[in-house]
Amino acid sequence: MTEFNQQQQGASRPARGIHLVIAGPGTGKTRTMIERINNTVKEYAVQPENLLILTFSRKAAEEIRERLAASSGKDYNTAFAGTFHSFCLRILKENSGLYLSNTGMKSFPDIIDSKLEESIRQQLFMQEPGRFMGIPYDAIIKIMNRRSPFPAPTAARLSKSGLFTQIEKFREQYRQYKLQHALIDYDDMMLHAAELLAGNTAVREELNAKYRFIFIDEFQDTSHEDFNLLTHVAGKDANIFMVGDDYQAIYRFRGARVEYLVNAAKFFPGANIHKLTINYRSHSEIVELSNRFIRHNSFRSKKKIISAKGKGATVMFHRAESLACETDTIAQIIAAADTNVTCAILCRNNYQVEKLQRSLSPGSMNLICMTIHASKGLEFDCVIIAGVNDAIIPDRDTDIEDERRLFYVALTRARSRLHIIYETDDKGALPRFISECGYSGR
């Protein structure tokens, strides 16, 4: 992909107001956003320090900074390009006096990494483990960290048992510990920054004036906390440019709310909607299969992705009734591939990854085995989706449409070769997602 297509040109053209780009896999959404930033700087003579560029991972933020520098040669060092969490930390540090006054902490807090957070929680848990009715620590933390609602029967059972009440007490105990020891975790960064902005008009107005143009990548991953912060920072007459793909919204368990993208007109009245639908990554057989599959979701934006490459892909379904059979099938696929072909095995969970890694310990140099979540944003010549069955994907405790989005991500990682390995049930019936791909077993 060299020249910008008509859709990309329209989306990258500088303009004030609220703009949302609904993109598909391989459609050049980050490239389009980079071009939009450069065009905005030129058109409105904006200084880099007046730009706010937000995303959801350090890796994505680093890529944006590198691509900005490479695309224009302009010094963007004074622009803020980082994660929502790092931006919140900056707000707290720049207003440390007010922040400490609000929280009652005597010094600016240290940031807890995941290892220290785990240690503190275990320590608090062991002070009174009996209150959790014999449920082990790992299960309690999993429930405590869950951001999406449980299915109604599960929620009713847990509520009736009194477990939710005990977990709320545990959460408050952890919160008080952090305050007393001047510590914050990543969730606290968001919460404390939003509280500071909500309670101080002067700080809000200062940020409104400073950040004249706001750019958000991977907008489908926006949580309630992210959206709340954005409304405080943007203020009235905001200039916001957002790019995302609701079909790839796979982080509800972290609090992401895809409705901010799908129902953008509700949250951003008068927003200008653009679409990027030309896929430069995958051949049409893969694009058409993924289109057919995701149409089973009812809550989604309406877009049809088309391939710029045309036909030429290999798409195959393989039945395997055991790990040994699955391993043999994968080995055959790899053996048939050219040595310069990049190949990835994608699994629903880490347990599957570990099993396959042990089984394939003569694996190819170009072979990568990872979860589907970890593959987000990556692409490979050949993708093998392993272990598809109704006991694994869709996950029973996760919303079915979220699970489809996850499987859609797996399908759309492949450039030219897609292999899907599945198991039938005891009666020989195909897994749900295999049928929804349009495969009949023949």
C-alpha positions as CSV (number, residue, x, y, z in Angstrom):
1,M,0.0,0.0,0.0
2,T,1.6,3.2,-1.1
3,E,-0.9,5.9,-2.2
4,F,-3.8,6.8,0.0
5,N,-7.1,5.5,-1.3
6,Q,-10.2,7.7,-1.4
7,Q,-11.5,6.6,2.0
8,Q,-8.1,7.2,3.6
9,Q,-7.8,10.6,2.0
10,G,-11.2,11.6,3.3
11,A,-10.4,10.4,6.8
12,S,-7.0,12.0,6.9
13,R,-8.1,15.4,5.7
14,P,-7.8,18.0,8.5
15,A,-11.0,19.4,10.0
16,R,-12.3,20.6,13.3
17,G,-15.0,18.9,15.3
18,I,-15.6,15.3,16.2
19,H,-14.5,12.6,13.7
20,L,-14.7,8.8,14.1
21,V,-13.1,6.4,11.7
22,I,-14.7,2.9,11.8
23,A,-12.0,0.7,10.2
24,G,-11.5,-3.0,9.4
25,P,-8.5,-5.2,9.7
26,G,-5.6,-4.3,7.4
27,T,-7.2,-1.1,6.2
28,G,-4.4,1.2,7.3
29,K,-6.1,2.9,10.2
30,T,-2.9,3.9,12.1
31,R,-1.3,5.2,8.9
32,T,-4.4,7.2,8.2
33,M,-4.3,8.7,11.8
34,I,-0.6,9.6,11.4
35,E,-1.4,11.4,8.1
36,R,-4.3,13.2,9.8
37,I,-2.0,14.4,12.6
38,N,0.6,15.7,10.1
39,N,-2.2,17.4,8.0
40,T,-3.7,19.0,11.1
41,V,-0.4,20.5,12.2
42,K,0.1,22.0,8.7
43,E,-3.4,23.3,8.3
44,Y,-3.9,24.9,11.7
45,A,-0.3,25.7,12.6
46,V,-0.6,23.6,15.7
47,Q,2.4,23.2,18.0
48,P,3.2,19.6,19.0
49,E,2.7,20.4,22.7
50,N,-1.0,21.2,21.8
51,L,-1.6,17.6,20.6
52,L,-2.9,14.8,22.7
53,I,-2.5,11.3,21.2
54,L,-3.9,8.5,23.3
55,T,-3.8,4.7,22.9
56,F,-4.0,1.6,25.1
57,S,-0.5,0.1,25.2
58,R,3.1,1.3,25.5
59,K,4.0,-0.6,22.4
60,A,1.3,1.1,20.3
61,A,2.3,4.5,21.7
62,E,6.0,3.9,20.8
63,E,4.9,2.9,17.3
64,I,2.9,6.0,16.9
65,R,5.8,8.2,18.0
66,E,8.2,6.5,15.6
67,R,5.9,6.6,12.7
68,L,5.1,10.3,13.3
69,A,8.9,11.1,13.3
70,A,9.5,9.0,10.2
71,S,6.5,10.4,8.2
72,S,7.3,14.0,8.6
73,G,10.7,14.6,9.9
74,K,9.1,17.0,12.3
75,D,10.1,17.0,16.0
76,Y,7.0,15.7,17.9
77,N,8.9,15.2,21.2
78,T,6.7,17.8,23.0
79,A,3.5,16.2,21.9
80,F,1.9,13.8,24.4
81,A,1.7,10.4,22.7
82,G,1.0,7.7,25.3
83,T,-1.5,5.5,27.1
84,F,-4.5,6.8,29.0
85,H,-2.8,5.6,32.2
86,S,0.4,7.5,31.5
87,F,-1.6,10.6,30.7
88,C,-3.4,10.3,34.0
89,L,-0.2,10.0,35.9
90,R,1.1,13.2,34.2
91,I,-2.1,15.0,35.3
92,L,-1.6,13.9,38.9
93,K,2.1,14.8,38.9
94,E,1.5,18.3,37.3
95,N,-1.1,18.9,40.0
96,S,0.5,17.1,42.9
97,G,-0.2,19.6,45.6
98,L,-3.9,19.5,44.8
99,Y,-3.9,15.7,44.4
100,L,-2.2,15.1,47.8
101,S,-4.6,17.5,49.5
102,N,-7.6,15.6,48.0
103,T,-6.4,12.2,49.0
104,G,-4.7,13.0,52.3
105,M,-1.5,11.3,51.3
106,K,1.7,13.0,52.7
107,S,3.9,12.3,49.6
108,F,3.3,11.5,46.0
109,P,2.5,7.8,45.8
110,D,4.7,5.1,44.4
111,I,3.3,3.0,41.6
112,I,2.5,-0.6,42.3
113,D,3.5,-3.1,39.7
114,S,1.6,-6.3,39.2
115,K,4.0,-8.3,41.4
116,L,3.7,-6.0,44.4
117,E,-0.1,-5.7,43.9
118,E,-0.3,-9.5,44.1
119,S,1.8,-9.6,47.2
120,I,-0.3,-7.0,49.0
121,R,-3.6,-8.7,48.1
122,Q,-2.3,-12.1,49.2
123,Q,-1.3,-10.6,52.5
124,L,-4.7,-9.1,53.1
125,F,-6.5,-12.2,51.9
126,M,-4.6,-14.4,54.4
127,Q,-5.6,-12.2,57.3
128,E,-9.2,-13.6,57.2
129,P,-9.4,-16.3,54.5
130,G,-12.5,-18.0,56.1
131,R,-14.8,-15.1,55.0
132,F,-14.6,-16.3,51.4
133,M,-16.3,-19.6,52.0
134,G,-13.4,-21.8,51.1
135,I,-13.0,-20.3,47.6
136,P,-9.3,-20.1,46.8
137,Y,-7.4,-16.8,46.4
138,D,-6.9,-17.0,42.6
139,A,-10.7,-17.4,42.1
140,I,-11.5,-14.5,44.4
141,I,-9.1,-12.2,42.5
142,K,-10.5,-13.3,39.2
143,I,-14.0,-12.4,40.4
144,M,-12.7,-9.1,41.9
145,N,-11.0,-8.1,38.7
146,R,-13.8,-9.0,36.4
147,R,-15.1,-5.9,34.6
148,S,-18.0,-7.5,32.5
149,P,-21.2,-8.8,34.2
150,F,-21.6,-12.5,35.0
151,P,-24.5,-14.4,33.3
152,A,-27.7,-13.8,35.4
153,P,-27.8,-17.2,37.0
154,T,-24.2,-17.1,38.1
155,A,-24.6,-13.5,39.4
156,A,-27.7,-14.5,41.4
157,R,-26.0,-17.5,43.0
158,L,-22.9,-15.5,44.0
159,S,-25.0,-12.6,45.4
160,K,-27.2,-14.9,47.5
161,S,-24.1,-16.6,49.0
162,G,-22.9,-13.3,50.3
163,L,-19.7,-13.6,48.4
164,F,-20.1,-10.3,46.6
165,T,-20.4,-8.5,49.9
166,Q,-17.2,-10.0,51.2
167,I,-15.4,-9.1,48.0
168,E,-16.5,-5.5,48.3
169,K,-15.1,-5.4,51.8
170,F,-11.8,-6.9,50.6
171,R,-11.7,-4.3,47.8
172,E,-12.1,-1.5,50.4
173,Q,-9.5,-3.0,52.6
174,Y,-7.0,-3.0,49.7
175,R,-8.0,0.6,48.9
176,Q,-7.3,1.8,52.4
177,Y,-4.0,-0.1,52.5
178,K,-2.8,1.9,49.4
179,L,-3.9,5.2,50.9
180,Q,-2.1,4.5,54.2
181,H,1.1,3.5,52.4
182,A,1.0,6.1,49.6
183,L,0.7,3.6,46.8
184,I,-1.4,3.6,43.6
185,D,-2.1,0.9,41.0
186,Y,-3.0,1.5,37.3
187,D,-6.8,1.7,38.1
188,D,-6.1,4.3,40.7
189,M,-4.3,6.5,38.1
190,M,-7.5,6.7,36.1
191,L,-9.9,7.1,39.1
192,H,-7.8,9.7,40.9
193,A,-7.2,11.8,37.7
194,A,-10.9,11.8,36.9
195,E,-11.8,12.8,40.5
196,L,-9.2,15.6,40.4
197,L,-10.6,17.0,37.1
198,A,-14.2,16.6,38.2
199,G,-13.6,18.7,41.3
200,N,-11.4,21.5,39.9
201,T,-12.6,23.8,37.1
202,A,-9.3,25.6,36.8
203,V,-7.4,22.4,36.0
204,R,-10.0,21.3,33.5
205,E,-9.9,24.6,31.7
206,E,-6.2,24.6,31.6
207,L,-6.2,21.2,29.9
208,N,-9.0,22.2,27.5
209,A,-6.9,25.2,26.4
210,K,-3.7,23.2,26.1
211,Y,-4.9,20.2,24.1
212,R,-6.4,21.8,21.0
213,F,-6.6,18.5,19.0
214,I,-7.1,15.0,20.5
215,F,-6.4,11.8,18.7
216,I,-7.4,8.3,20.0
217,D,-6.2,5.0,18.5
218,E,-8.1,1.7,19.1
219,F,-11.2,3.6,20.2
220,Q,-13.2,0.3,20.5
221,D,-11.1,-0.4,23.7
222,T,-12.4,2.7,25.5
223,S,-13.8,2.1,29.0
224,H,-16.2,4.1,31.1
225,E,-13.2,5.5,32.9
226,D,-11.4,6.4,29.7
227,F,-14.5,8.1,28.3
228,N,-15.1,10.0,31.5
229,L,-11.5,11.3,31.4
230,L,-11.9,12.3,27.8
231,T,-15.0,14.4,28.4
232,H,-13.1,16.3,31.1
233,V,-10.0,16.9,29.0
234,A,-11.8,17.8,25.8
235,G,-14.3,20.2,27.1
236,K,-16.7,22.1,24.9
237,D,-16.0,22.7,21.2
238,A,-13.6,19.8,21.2
239,N,-11.6,18.6,18.2
240,I,-11.4,14.8,18.6
241,F,-10.3,12.2,16.0
242,M,-10.9,8.6,16.9
243,V,-10.1,5.4,15.0
244,G,-11.3,1.9,15.9
245,D,-12.9,-1.4,14.8
246,D,-15.8,-2.7,16.9
247,Y,-15.4,-6.1,15.2
248,Q,-12.1,-6.4,17.1
249,A,-13.4,-5.2,20.5
250,I,-12.0,-8.0,22.7
251,Y,-11.3,-6.4,26.0
252,R,-14.6,-6.2,27.7
253,F,-13.1,-8.2,30.6
254,R,-10.8,-5.2,31.2
255,G,-13.7,-2.7,31.1
256,A,-13.8,-1.8,27.4
257,R,-17.3,-0.7,26.2
258,V,-17.8,-1.2,22.5
259,E,-21.0,0.8,22.6
260,Y,-19.0,4.1,22.6
261,L,-18.0,3.2,19.0
262,V,-21.1,1.4,17.8
263,N,-23.4,4.1,19.2
264,A,-21.1,7.0,18.5
265,A,-23.9,9.3,17.4
266,K,-25.5,9.0,20.9
267,F,-22.3,9.9,22.7
268,F,-21.0,12.4,20.2
269,P,-24.0,14.2,18.7
270,G,-23.1,15.5,15.2
271,A,-20.0,13.4,14.9
272,N,-18.6,12.9,11.4
273,I,-18.3,9.2,10.6
274,H,-15.7,7.8,8.2
275,K,-15.2,4.2,7.2
276,L,-12.1,2.3,6.0
277,T,-13.2,-0.9,4.4
278,I,-10.4,-1.9,1.9
279,N,-8.2,-4.6,3.4
280,Y,-4.6,-4.7,2.2
281,R,-3.5,-7.6,4.4
282,S,-5.6,-10.6,3.4
283,H,-6.8,-12.3,0.2
284,S,-10.5,-12.2,-0.5
285,E,-11.2,-15.8,0.6
286,I,-10.1,-14.9,4.1
287,V,-11.9,-11.5,4.1
288,E,-15.1,-13.1,2.9
289,L,-15.0,-15.8,5.5
290,S,-14.4,-13.3,8.3
291,N,-17.2,-11.1,7.0
292,R,-19.6,-14.1,6.9
293,F,-18.7,-15.1,10.4
294,I,-19.0,-11.7,12.1
295,R,-22.4,-11.1,10.6
296,H,-23.8,-13.4,13.3
297,N,-23.2,-10.6,15.8
298,S,-26.2,-8.3,16.0
299,F,-24.6,-5.4,17.9
300,R,-22.1,-4.0,15.4
301,S,-21.4,-1.3,13.0
302,K,-22.5,-1.9,9.4
303,K,-19.6,-2.2,7.1
304,K,-18.4,-4.7,4.5
305,I,-14.7,-5.3,4.2
306,I,-13.3,-6.0,0.8
307,S,-9.8,-7.3,-0.2
308,A,-7.4,-5.2,-2.3
309,K,-5.4,-8.4,-3.0
310,G,-8.2,-10.4,-4.6
311,K,-8.3,-14.2,-4.7
312,G,-5.3,-16.4,-3.9
313,A,-5.7,-17.6,-0.3
314,T,-5.7,-21.2,1.0
315,V,-8.5,-21.7,3.6
316,M,-8.7,-25.2,5.1
317,F,-10.6,-26.8,8.0
318,H,-9.0,-29.9,9.7
319,R,-10.8,-32.3,12.0
320,A,-8.6,-33.6,14.9
321,E,-10.0,-35.7,17.7
322,S,-6.9,-35.7,20.0
323,L,-3.9,-33.6,20.9
324,A,-1.7,-36.1,19.0
325,C,-3.8,-35.8,15.9
326,E,-3.8,-32.0,16.2
327,T,0.0,-31.9,16.6
328,D,0.4,-34.1,13.5
329,T,-1.8,-31.9,11.5
330,I,0.1,-28.8,12.5
331,A,3.4,-30.5,11.8
332,Q,2.2,-31.3,8.3
333,I,1.0,-27.8,7.6
334,I,4.4,-26.4,8.7
335,A,6.3,-28.9,6.7
336,A,4.4,-27.9,3.6
337,A,5.1,-24.2,4.1
338,D,8.0,-22.4,2.5
339,T,10.9,-21.6,4.8
340,N,10.4,-17.8,4.5
341,V,6.7,-18.0,5.5
342,T,5.8,-16.6,8.8
343,C,3.4,-18.9,10.7
344,A,1.4,-18.5,13.9
345,I,-0.6,-21.0,16.0
346,L,-3.4,-19.2,17.8
347,C,-5.3,-20.6,20.8
348,R,-8.2,-19.4,23.0
349,N,-6.2,-19.8,26.3
350,N,-2.7,-20.2,27.7
351,Y,-3.3,-23.8,28.7
352,Q,-3.7,-24.7,25.0
353,V,-0.6,-22.7,24.1
354,E,1.5,-24.6,26.7
355,K,0.2,-28.0,25.6
356,L,1.0,-27.3,22.0
357,Q,4.4,-25.8,22.7
358,R,5.4,-29.0,24.6
359,S,4.0,-31.2,21.8
360,L,5.7,-29.2,19.0
361,S,9.2,-28.8,20.7
362,P,10.8,-29.5,17.1
363,G,8.9,-26.5,15.9
364,S,10.0,-24.3,12.9
365,M,12.1,-21.1,13.4
366,N,9.3,-19.1,11.9
367,L,6.6,-20.6,14.1
368,I,5.0,-18.6,16.9
369,C,2.4,-20.0,19.3
370,M,0.3,-17.5,21.3
371,T,-3.2,-16.7,22.5
372,I,-5.6,-14.9,20.2
373,H,-5.6,-12.0,22.6
374,A,-1.8,-11.7,22.2
375,S,-2.1,-11.8,18.4
376,K,-4.2,-8.6,18.2
377,G,-2.5,-6.1,15.9
378,L,-0.2,-8.7,14.4
379,E,-0.3,-10.4,11.0
380,F,1.2,-13.6,9.5
381,D,1.5,-15.3,6.1
382,C,0.0,-18.5,7.6
383,V,-2.3,-18.7,10.6
384,I,-3.4,-22.0,12.3
385,I,-6.3,-21.6,14.7
386,A,-6.0,-24.6,17.0
387,G,-8.3,-26.6,19.3
388,V,-11.7,-25.1,18.2
389,N,-14.5,-26.8,20.1
390,D,-17.6,-25.7,22.0
391,A,-16.0,-26.4,25.4
392,I,-13.3,-23.8,24.7
393,I,-14.5,-21.2,22.3
394,P,-17.0,-19.7,22.8
395,D,-16.2,-19.5,26.5
396,R,-19.3,-20.2,28.6
397,D,-18.8,-17.3,31.0
398,T,-18.2,-14.7,28.3
399,D,-20.8,-12.9,26.2
400,I,-21.2,-14.8,22.9
401,E,-20.7,-11.6,20.8
402,D,-17.4,-10.9,22.6
403,E,-16.3,-14.4,21.8
404,R,-17.2,-13.9,18.1
405,R,-15.1,-10.8,18.0
406,L,-12.2,-12.7,19.5
407,F,-12.5,-15.4,16.8
408,Y,-12.8,-12.7,14.2
409,V,-9.4,-11.3,15.3
410,A,-7.9,-14.8,14.9
411,L,-9.4,-15.2,11.4
412,T,-8.1,-11.8,10.2
413,R,-4.5,-12.3,11.3
414,A,-3.8,-14.4,8.1
415,R,-2.5,-12.9,4.9
416,S,-2.7,-15.9,2.5
417,R,-3.1,-19.2,4.4
418,L,-5.7,-20.0,7.1
419,H,-6.0,-23.4,8.7
420,I,-8.7,-24.1,11.4
421,I,-8.4,-27.2,13.5
422,Y,-11.6,-28.3,15.2
423,E,-13.1,-31.2,17.2
424,T,-16.6,-32.5,16.8
425,D,-18.8,-33.4,19.8
426,D,-19.7,-37.0,20.9
427,K,-22.5,-37.0,18.2
428,G,-20.2,-35.8,15.5
429,A,-21.7,-32.3,15.4
430,L,-19.5,-29.4,14.3
431,P,-18.5,-26.7,16.8
432,R,-20.7,-23.6,16.7
433,F,-18.1,-21.3,15.3
434,I,-17.1,-23.7,12.6
435,S,-20.7,-23.8,11.4
436,E,-21.0,-20.1,11.6
437,C,-17.9,-19.8,9.3
438,G,-20.1,-21.5,6.7
439,Y,-18.3,-24.9,6.8
440,S,-20.5,-28.0,6.6
441,G,-17.9,-30.6,7.3
442,R,-17.5,-31.7,3.7
